[in-house]
Amino acid sequence: MSQFPHFRVSGSAPERGRQLGRQAAGQIRRSIAIYRDIFAYYAGWSWERVTSHAELYRPAIEAYNDQYLAEIAGMADGAGLEPVDLLAINVRTEIMFAAIARQAAQECTAIVALPEATASGHTFLAQNWDWKPQMSETVIVLEAEQDQGPNFVTVVEAGLLAKCGFNSAGIGLVTNALVTDQDQGQPGVPYHVILRGILDAENMTDALAAITGKPRASAANYLIAHREGSAINVEAAPGDYSRVFLDFPGDQGTLAHTNHFTNSNFNLKDVALWNGPSSPFRLQRMQQFLKRGQGELTRGTLQEYLGDHHNYPTAICRHQDPRVELVDRYATVASVIMDLNRQTMWVAAGSPCHAPFQESDHSALLAKEPSFLEPGLAQ
């Protein structure tokens, strides 16, 4: 695959959903088919059982933002599917914890570089997303022009509300899966719903509130930055605001994160260190790169770092391990670099060591100002 397809939607939540459902029906159906196979293989769960479990999360999503359910219903209508099918893939992280006892955790390497760390004085976010190789067939770049809230761009599996991306309020987001002993698939606000809540934020306070405001169903890491040069890393365990651990870039203006908890106040069991033991090695390697490039980081150097093969095949640039059964293999599905100031994104459809990065300028879509901004005030 040379590049991921781009889709553009606009209007209200149901309208945007229907538009995307019609445009990306093939990718959405493929996503559902892959997850149907994953749940059947790992847990023996039928799709009927999966969708029944997914319904348990509906009240939490409605309390968080009922427009997300309207958007999911619109996608289902546009793609000719049942709304619960789309609901199921939007809570697939939580269903995995309930169904397969944390046997299938995705791996990612995420980076922020603030203006003091970059040659251009811009704020960059970047991420390798490592997951099941067949999921590359479902990834899209979605541009959303919303009637309410900021416009946004996200690189995401078709049918999900959001993954990494940036918005017209200057907010950018990259993310990592985390796993604790408290991840048991209990109802709460799902991971991918929170990701969308962050991309709907109009300032950094809103972004943090999107994570802490309601009890979460699963653990995750959220690395959030603003184009004006601020950033926060949020390690969140399942539960309420008391299980959130915050870090900030140091004096060098950089921060990297992988798939384990690093905050000294974390007080639960970090299952990821058992389930994904490559995480500390990827983190150490990326931290070395960022320190070496201090003050001179560019899109090109970040691209080079994301393509690194130290500790192959479980490297920053993840490749399939031939020692593992085919169905259990992982690889870098997508690599993303964002310049929050230029509002430009570079996306590689596959391993960044060889897949070409496609550049896309989203400055026109992201020119929308925050709803609360007074005339003449710059954000």
N, C-alpha and C positions, 0 to 999 in steps of 0.2 A: 504494500500500500504506500503510494508516494505521498499522500496527504489525506487528512481527514476532511469530510464534507463540512461545508459551512451552511448554516441555516439562519434566517432572520425572521423574527416574529415581532408583533406589536399589538397594542391594545390592552384590554382587560385580561384578567387571569384566565377566564374560560376561553376567550378568543385566542390568546397566545397558545394555550394548550392545544386547541383544535388545529391551529395553523401548524404547530410542530408535529402533531400526530399525523396530519396528512403528509407533510413533507418528509418525515423520517420514519414512516410506518415500517419500512423494511428493517431498519436498524433497531427500532423498538421491539419488533417481533423477534428478532435475532437475540436481543438481550434477554428477553423472557425465556426463550428456548434454552439458552446457555445456563441460566440460573436454575431452570427446571432440572436440567441434567446434573448440575452441581449438587443440589439438595438431594436428588435421588441417589447419586453416587455415594456421598459422604454419610447421609443419615437415613436413607430409605424413605424420605418424606415424599408423599404425593403432592402434586401441585394444589390439590384441594386442601390438603393439610397446611401447606405454605400460606395460601390465601386466607384460610381461616385464622391462622396465627397473626397475619398481617393486620387483620381487622382490630386486634387488640390495641394497636397504636393509633387508631383513628381519633379517639377522644383527645389524646395528648397533642396531636397535630392540629386539631380544631382549636384547642385552647391556645396554642402557640400562634397560629395564623390560619384562619379558616380559608383564606384565599388560595393557599397551597393545595388544599383538597379540591377546590374548584378548578385549579389548573390541571391537576392530575386527572380529574374527570373529563376535562376538555381534551387532554391528550388521548385518553382512551376512546372518546367519541371520534376524534379525527383519525385514529389508527384502526377503528373498527374492533376495539377490544373492550373487555369489561373493566370498569374503574379499579376493581380489586386487583387485577393483574398488574396495573401500573403502581398501585399502592404497595404491592408485594416487593417489587424491585427497588422502590424507594426506602424500604425498611430491610433490605437484604442483609445489611451488616448485622442488625439485631437478630434477624432470623438465623443467621449463621451461628451466632453465639448460642441461641436456643437449640438449634438443630444439630450442630456438629462439634460442639464443645471446643471451640476455638482452634480447630485444626486447620483452618484456611484463612490466615490473616495476610492482608496485602502488605507490601513493603514499599516505602517511599523515602526519598531523600529530598529535603526542602531547605531553601536558602533565602535569606534576605541580606541585601547590601544597601546601606543607607548612603546618602550623598557624600559623607566624609570618606567612604570606602571606594567610591567609583571614580573613574577618570573623568566622566561627564558631569559629576555632581548630581546625578539622577538617582532615584530609588528603584532598585531592581528586586524582583522576586523570581524564584526559579524552583522547578521541581521535576524529578523523575518519578513517574507513577508506575510501580511494578505490580503486576497482577497476572491473572490467567491470560496466556498469549492470545487465545481466541477472542478475548474482549476487545481487541483492536478493531474487530469488525463492527463494533457498536459505537465507537467514540466519534463524537461530533464537536464542532465549534459552534456554540449557540450565541447569537447576538439577540438581545431582548430589549425592545423599546417599550417601557412600561407606562401605562396611563397614570399610575401612582407609584412613587418611589423612584430610585435611581435606575437608569439604564445600566445593563451589565453585559459582560461577555464571560462565558465559562466553557472550559474544555471538559466534557462530561460524557458519560454513557447515555445514549439516547433513551429518554424516558425518565431519567432522574432529574430532580429539581436543580442540582448544581454540584460542581466539584471545585477545582481551582479556577481563579479568574480575577477580574477587576471590574470596578463600576465607575459611574460618572461622578460620584462624590469623592473620588481619589483613593478609595479603599481597594487593596489587593489582598488576595488570599491564596495560600498554599497549605497543604495538610498532610498529616500522617495518621495511619491507624495505630492505636494503642490497645492493649489488652490487660485487664486486671482480673483478680480473682472475683471481683464483683460483677463482671460482665456475664450475665446469665440470661440475656434476652428478655428482661423484665420491661413492661411497658413504660414509656417515657418519651421525650422528644427524640426522634431518630437522628442519627449522625448526618445524613444527607439533607435533612430538613434544616438542621442548624447551619450547615454550609450555605444554604440558600438564604437563611436569615442574615448571615454575615454579609453576603453580597447585596442584600437589601438595606444595609446600614448606611446612614448618611454622615456619620462621623465615627471616630474610634470608640467613643463611649457607647454608641449604639451597637457597634460590633461586639464589644465585650458583653454587653447586656444580652445579645443574641445567644450567647453561650451560657450565661449565668442565670438568666431570668426564669427559666422553668427547669424542672428536673430532667436530666438527660438519661437516655436509655443505655448508652454505651460510651466507652472511653474513646478519646481521640485527641490529637494535637492540632491546634489551629495557629498558624503563623500568619499574622495580619500586619499589614503596613499601610501607611498613607503616603501619598506622593510628596507631601511637604517634609518628609524625613523622619517620621516616627514609626515605631514598630513594637509589637508585643507578641510574645509566644505564650500560648495558653495550653497547658496540659490539663485535660479534664477527664476525671473518672466518672463512672455512672453516679447519678445522684444530683444533689443540689449545689448551690454556690459554695458550700464548705469543702467541696472536693474539686476545687479548681486551683491550679498552681501556676503562678505567673513568673515569666522571665523577660528580660529586655536585652537588646544588643549592648555589648560593652563599649568601651572607648573606641575600639576599632570600627564600630558601626556595622558589624556583621553578626549573624547568628545562623547556625545550621541545626537541623533537627532530623532525626530518623524515627525509629519505631519503638523506642523505650523511654521511660520516664527519666528525666535528668534533674528535676528540681529536688533540692535537699530536703524539702518539707513533705515529699511524697511518703505516705505511710501505709500503703496497701501492698499487695503482692503483685509484682510486675511479671505477668505471664509471658509477655513478649520476649523477655530474655531467654525463656525456654523455647518459645515457639518460633522466634526469629533471631537466632544468635548472631546473624550478620550485622545487626543494627549498631552495636558499639564500634565496630570496625569501620563501617561506612561513615559514622559520625566523626571519628577521629581523623579519617582521611580528608573529609571535606573541611574540617576545621584547620587542618594543616594548609590546605590550598588557600583558604580565605585569608589566613594570616600572611602567607607568602605574597598574595596579590594586593595587600592592603594599600588603599589609595589609588590603585591603578586598575581596578576591576572593570571589565567591559562585558558586553554581551558575548563577545568571542571567548574571553577567558572562562566565563561561566559555562558556556557550551563545552569547552574543553574539559572542565572539571566534571560535568555531568556525563561525559563519555569515558570516564576513568575505569580501568579494569583491574585495579589492585584487589587481590583476594577473589579473583575470578573463580567460578561464575557468579558468586554471591557478592558482586561488587556494586559500586554506585551505579554503574551501567550494568544492569542485571541481565544475564543470559540463561537460557534453559540449561539445567543440569542433567546431562545424559545418564547420570547414576540414579536418577529418580524416575519413577513411573511417569509416562507422558501426561496422564491426567492430573498429576500432582506438581507439575512444573510451573515455574514463574519466570517472567521476563519483563523488561521495561516495555510497557505498552505505549507510553507517550512521554515526551520530554517537553517542558514548557518553560519559557523565559518571558518575563514581562518587564517592560520599562514603564513605570507608572506615570512618569512625567510626559513622555512622548505618547502614552496610551497606545503603545505598540506591543504586539505579542509575536513570539516566534515559537512554532510548534513543530516537533518532529514526530512523525507517525511511526513509532517504533524506537529501537535502540539509538541513542544520540551518537554512538560511535560511527554509524554509517547512514542513518536515515537523514535526508536533507531537512533543514529547518525552513518552514514556510513563514514568511513575514506577513503580518496583516496589521494595517493601520486602522484603529478604531476611534480616532479622535473625533470624528463627526458624530458618531453615535453617543460618545461619552462627553459631549459638550453640555449636556443638560445640567443645570445648577441644582443644588439641594433645595428642597421645598422651603426651608426656614431661612435661607440666606437673604439678608437685607441688601437692597440695591447698592452697588458700589463697594461692597465688602468682598474681599478676596478670601477664599478658604485656604 
